[in-house]
């Protein structure tokens, strides 16, 4: 029997991932001294690496008496693919004459596992040590991917320039990689320049261009290009849906999802996370439940075991106030990551269940999950919403002392809000002075101004407002809050002065609104609205509700009387 015959048997073992049969072949080779054949030994290394038996692969490599370049490249590639980069680096250093494949295997593996800087460093090392090597398309694609993940447009341009010099820019795979990378670096115009010059385009080219426009928030351009596509797949639809969902246009994202389903395009896990995010941001609980039902009916695709979908469902239920459903999903998860725990902790906090939020945190610590900055934002919010000042101070101290996490400005802003709400304004101001650049942080001063409104501290309110108006001269909400503080104190001259200043700057108060969801449709209602199609019924209902309030013993506060002009303001 010749080597080609045994090679074909190994190929069948690789195709079927038949580890037991591969072991039998390996034993036969040892008994018949065929392991001395470099060709067959290389095939065995490939077999073991494809079957995820890296130790067996290395043993075969180690026992080869005469290793050729292919032997080294296969084992380096195997280690890089499994993320064992110390071993891969060590083998590359020991390799007598590394070639382009050796370096590209390591560059690709590092980039795939998220070590993008290290990937680029290996490339630089290759250029220094092997100046005669001319890199190919595989190297370019790996490097371009690393630049995209780092969002490093300058590095990307350098790689692109080198590819043009090498004559590698007329390849559709490389063009697609460059198009996608520039899009991820928010360089949509450069992406379109590449796209428009491509002699041949496939569905990947069109999808990457749609995604580039969506990334740059140019949704009309993205939609126009999407409509021109002759062939659309799941990734194409998802790219557009994600663009609308991530840019605050959830209704359009959901409408696109409906169209996608009508055309029979199967959604992916990422599609579901995008539309669930849209439901969460719009508080469309009924629509979210419908999508949840579809996911349950699609269990044959293992969607309901996908941690990203489960996290998105938990987040959606939390943001819609359905904590019971969120908790049931969370408890039913076989595997929970930090996002799962953070979603539930934050959900309880935002829905006024501070104690439950703290209990979930204790459970999380017991399971060995290390908290991150988002965890502590949720915990401090829980303390803020339930007035747990001492617990909030303890948690802030716990961050750095026990977990090595330095509190950020947002953490201090919540703590200042907590102190302010409990009329501990002096402590809040002391905390702000201790924070680096705290005096320039909008959130902290906004919390102080809000506390001043609650407790009627005029002097500190004026100081806070002055700072905020300097930091955010175009934010009408700050003017409105200061106006309300003066109005509540009966200081009408100062209140009207704020109003005049706002009018001089041509700033308008954003109309308050509320909304409800009826039969998958969201209805918005703006304050002082007069032109809604059912305005008569709305006001009749409001008057009936006010009558019920009076009947229940409600007494309105008449301490402040506003003129008609001021009531509109």
N, C-alpha and C positions, 0 to 999 in steps of 0.2 A: 504493500500500500504506500502511495507516495504522499508528499506533503500537501498537495492540492486537495486530496481526498479528506485528510484530517482537517485541513483548513475549512472545507465546506461543512464538516460536522460541527466545528466550533461556531461557524456562522449561524447554523441552525440553533445552537444553544444560546447564542446572543439574541437571536430573534424571539425565541420562546422564553428567554430568561430562565432556562432550565439548569439551575445550579448543580443539582445532583448528577445529571448526565455530564456536565462539565467537569465535576470532580472525578468521575470515572475515567474520562478521557485523560485528565491530568495524571492520574495514577498509572494509566497505561503508558503514557509518554515517559514517566519516570522509570518504569520497569524495562522499557525498550530503549532507554537512553535518547529518546527523541526530544527531551527538554534541552539537549545541547544544540538543537536546531534553533537558531536565532529567529527565523521566520515563524515557527510554530510557537515559540515562547512569547513572541510579541503578540500573537493572536490570543494566547491565554491571558496576557496582561489586559488586553482589550476586553476580553470576556469577563474577567473578574471585576474590572472597573465598571462595566455596564451593569453588572449584577450587584453593584454596591458592596463588593467584598474587597475593600481597598488593601487590607492586610495581606490577603492571598495574592493580590496583584503585585504588591511590593516583594513578597517572598519569591515569586517567579522571576521578577526583575533582578533581584539580588543574586539568584542562582545562575543567571545566564553567564556563561564563561566569556563570551565575546558579545558585548553590547554594541549595537549600532545606533546611529542618530535617532532612528525611529523608536527604538526601545526607550531611550531617554524621553523623547517627546510624549509617548503614550503615558508614561507614569507621571510626568510633570503635569500633563493635562488632567489626569485622573485626580491628583491631589488638589489642583486648582479648582476643578469642578466641585469637589466636596468641601471647599473652603479651608483646606489644610495648607495654609499659605507658608507657614514656617518650613514645613517639609518640602513644599514646592520650590521655595527660594533656595533651600539647602541643596536640592538636587540640581537646580539651574547653575549654582555656583560650582558644583563638582563636575558638571558636564564638560567634556573635553572641548567640544566645538559647538556651542549653542547656535541655532539658526533662527530664522524668522518665526518658524512654527513654535519653537520653544518659548520665545518671548511673548508671542501673540496668545498662547495658551494661558500664560500667567496674567497678562493684561486683561484678557477677556474674563477670566475667573474672578479677578479682583473687582472689575467693574460690575459683574453680575451679582456679586455679594455685597455691593454698596461701598466698597473701598475704592472710591473713584480717584482720590488724590494719590493713593498708593499705585493705582493703575497707571496714572500719568507719569509717576516717578520711575516706574519700571521702563516705560517707553523712553524717558530721558536717559536712563542708564544704558539702554540698548543703543541709542544713538552715540553715546560717548565710547562705549566699549567695542561696538561693532559698526564702525562708520561706513563699512562697505555694504551693509545690509540695506536693501531697498524694500520698504514695507509694502504690503499688498492691501487689497480691499477688506479682508477680514480684520486686519489691524486697524484700518481707518474706521470701520463700523464700531469696533470696540472702544476706540478713543473718543469718537464722536458721542457715543452713549454716555461715557464718563463725564464729558464736558456738559452734556445736557442735564445730568443728575446734579452736577455741581452748580448749574446755572451760571456758567462761566463763558460768556460770549467772546471775550478776548482770546482765551485758549482755543475756543472752537474755531475762530477765524484763522488762528495759526495752523491748526490741523487741516482745515479746509484749504488754506493756501498751499500747504505741503502736498495735499492730495492732487491739487490742480497741476502743480509742478511735475508730479509723478505721472500725470496723465490718467488719473483714476476718477475723474469727475464726470465721465460719460456713462457710468454704470448705474442702472436704475436702482439697484440695492443701496449703493452709496448715496445717490441723490435723495432717496427716500429717508435714509438715516440723517443726512444733513438737514433736509426739510423739517423733519420731526424735531431735531435738536435745536435749530434756530427758533422754532415755535415755542419750545419749552423754555428758551432763554428770552421770551417776549420780544423776539425779532421777527414779527410777522411779515414785514416788508421784504426782508431778506429771504424768508421762506417762499414768498410769492415770486420773487425774482428767480429762484431756483426752479420752482414749479412751472413758471411760464416758459422757461428755456428747455425743459425736459422734452426730448424727442419722443419719448414713450412714457406713458403714465398708466399705472394700474390702480386698483382700489385702495392700496396702501398709500399711494401718492395723494389721491383725492382726500382720503380720510385724514392724513397728516396735515394737509392744508386747512381743512375744516377745524381740526383741533388747534392749529396755530392761531387762527382767527378767534376761536373761542377763548383761548388762553389770554389773548390780548383784549378781551371784552369787546371785540368787533363782531357782535352777534349777527347783525344784518348781513355782513359780508360772509360770515360762516354759513348762514341759512341760504343765501343766494348761491353759493358754491355747492352746497349740499343738494339743492334742487337741480343743479346741472349734472349731477352724477348719474351715469348710466347704470352702474351697479352699486348697490348699497348692501352692506352686511351689518352684523350686530355691532361691530366696533364703530362703524360710521354713525349709526343712529346714536350709540352711547356717547360718542364724542360731542355731538350736538346737544343732546339732552344734558350732559354734564356741564357744558358751557352755559346754558340757560339757568340751570339749577344753581351753579356756583356764582352767578352774577345777579342773584336776587330776583330772577324771573321764573319763579317756580310754576306758575300757572301754565306758561308756555312749555316748560319742560314736561309737565304732566300731559299736556295736549299732544306733544310729540310722542310721548310714550304710548298714548292711545293709538296714534297713527301707526306706530311700529307694530303694535299687537294686531291691528286690523290687517296689516300687510303680511302677517304670518312670520315676522322675523323673531326668532327666539331671543329673549333678553338674557344677558349674562349676569353674574353676581354683581359686577360693577354697575350695570344698568339699574338693578334693584336698589343699590346703596344710593345712587343719585336721585331716584324718584322718591325714595323714603326720606332723604334729606329735604327735598322740596316740600313734601307733606309736613315734615317737622317744622320747617321755617314758616309755613303758612297756617300751621295748627289745623290741618285738614285731617281730623281723626278718622272720619268715615272712609275717605280715599285711602288712607294708610292701612286701614283694616282690610279693604278690598285687595290691596297689593299683598298684604300678609296672607290672605286666603289663597291667592294665586301661588305664592311661594310654597304653602303647605301642600297644595295639589300637585306641585312639581317635585315632590320628594324623590322621584326616580332619578332626578339630576343631582341629588345630594345638596340642593341649595340650602336646605334647612339645617345642614351641618356646617355651613360656611360661617366662620366666626365674624367676617366682615358684615354679612347680611344680618346676623343676630345682633351685632352691636348697633347697626343702623336702625333696626326695629326697636331696640331698647331706647335709643336716643329719641326716636320719633314718639314713642309712647310717653316718655318723660316730658318732652316739650309740649305734648298735648294734654298733660295733667293726668294721664292714665297710669298712675304708679302701680296699681295692682297688676295690670297686664305686663308692665315693664319688669316687675319683680318676678312674676311667673316665668317669663322668658329667661331671665337671668338665672334663676334657680335651676332651670332645666338644661342649662348649658353644660356640656361635658368638659369643655375647656374654656377658661376665662382668661383674658389678657388684661393689661392695665387699662385699656380703653373700656372694656366691659365694666370694670369696677368704677372707673371715673364717671362713666355715664350714669350709673345708679346713684353714686354719691352726690353728683351735681343735680340729678333729677329730684331727689328728696329735698335737697337744699332749696331749689327754685320753687318747689311746690309747698314750702312752709313746713316741711317735716325735718327740722334740724336734728332732733334726737336720733331719728332713724338713720340719717346721713352719717352721724358719728359712729353708730353701731356697725354700719356697713364697713366703715374705715377700720374699725377694730378687727372685724372678720378678715378683711383684706390683709392686714399685717400678720394675723395668725397663719394665713395660708402661705406666707413667705413672699408675697408680691411687694416689690419696693415701690413706694409712692413717688410721683413726680410733681412738677410744678402745678400741673392741672389739678391733681388730687387736692392740693392744699388750697387752690382757688375755690374748689367746691366746698371744702370744709369750712373755710372762713366765711363763705356765703351762707352756709348753714347757720353758723354762729350769729351772723349779722341779721338774718331773717327771724331768729328766735331770741335775740337779745342776750346771747351768752358771752358776755364781755370777758370774764375770767378764762373761759375755755378758749376763746379766740386768741387771747394773749399767750396762753399756754401752747396752742398749736403753732402760732407764729414763731415762738421760741424753739419749738420742737423741730421745725423745718431744718434749721442749720445745725442744731446741736446733735440730733439723733440721725439725720438722714443726709447731711452734707449739702443741703439745697439752700442756696442763698436767696432770701425773699426778693422778689422783683417789685417794680413799682405798682403793679396791679394788686399784689398781695397787700402792700401797705395801704393802698387806696381803700380796699374793703375794710381793713382794720380801722382806718380813720373814720370811715362811714359808720362802723359799729360803735366806736367811741362817741362820735357826734350824735348819733341817734339816742344815746343814753345820757346826753347832756354832760359829757366829759370832754368838753371842747379844749380845755387847757392841755390835757393829755394828748389829744389828737394833734394839736399844734406842735407839741414837743416831739411827738413821733415823726411828724413831717420834717422837722428841722434835722433830725438824725439821719434821714434818708438822703443818699446822694442824689442831687438834682431834684429833690422833692418839691422845692419851691417853684419848679417849672413844670410840674406834672399836672395836667388838666384834671385827671380823675380825682386826685387828692383834694384839690381846691373845689372841685364840683361837689365832693362829699361834704366838705366844710360848709359850703353855701347851702346845701340841702339841709344840713343840721341847723344852721342859723335860721332857716325858715320855720323849722319845727319849734325851736326854742326862743325865737324872737330876739336873737343877739344882733342888734343893728350895727354896732361898730365892726364886728368881725365880718358881718355880711357885706358891708361896704368894701372892706379890704379884700375879701375873697372875690367879689364881683370885679373890682378894679384889675386884679391879677388875671382873672379869667377873660375879661374883655380885651386885655392886651395879648393874651395867648391865643384866644379864639375870637377875633373881632367880627367874624361873620356868623357866629352861632347865635341865632335869635333866642334860643331857649334860655341862655344866661340872662338876657335882658328881661325876659318874661318872668323868670324866677325872682330877680331883684325887684321888679315892679310889684309882684305879688307880696313880697316881704314888706315893702313900704306900705302897700294898700292894707295889709292885715293889721299894721300898726297905726293906721289912720294918718300916715304922713303923705298926704295927697300931693303936695307940691313936689316932693322928691320923686313920687311915683310917676307923675306926669312929665317930669323932666327926663326920666328914663324912657318914657314912651316917645317924647319928642326926638330924643337922640336916636332911637331906633328908626323913626320915620325919616330922619335926615340921612341915615345910612342905607335907606331903602330896604330894611330888613322886615320880613313879615313873619308873624307867628304861624307856625305850622299847625294846620287844623287838626284837632284831636279826632280820632276815629275809633270805632269798634267794629267788629264783624262777627258774623255767624255763618255756619256752614249748613246748607239745606240741600239735600239730594245732590251731593258732590259739587255744589256750586257755592262759592264764597261771596257773601253780600257785605259790602262795607257801608257804614253809616258815619257821616262826618258831623261834627258839632255845628249847630246853627244851620244845618242843611234845610233848604226849602224846596228843592226841585226833584226830590226822589219820586219815582212813579207811584209809590204807595205812601206818600208823606202823611196823608190824612189819617190812614190807619195807624201809622207809627205814633203820631202824636196822641191819638185816642188811647192807644195802649199805654203810653207814658203817663197820661193823666190818670188812667185807671190804677197804675202801679203807685203813683204818688198818693192817691186816695187810700190805697191799702196801707201805705206807710203811716199815714196820719191815723188810720183806724187802729194800727198796732202800737200807737203811742209815740211815734217819731216826732221830735221837735227840731225844726231847722235852726241853724245858728244865724242870728240877725245882727251879730256884732259888727259886721262890715257891710256898708251899703255902697254899691257901685252905681255910678251914673250909667245911663244907657250906652254912652260912648265907651265907657270903661268896661262894661259887661261884654261888649263885642270884642274888646282887646283881650 
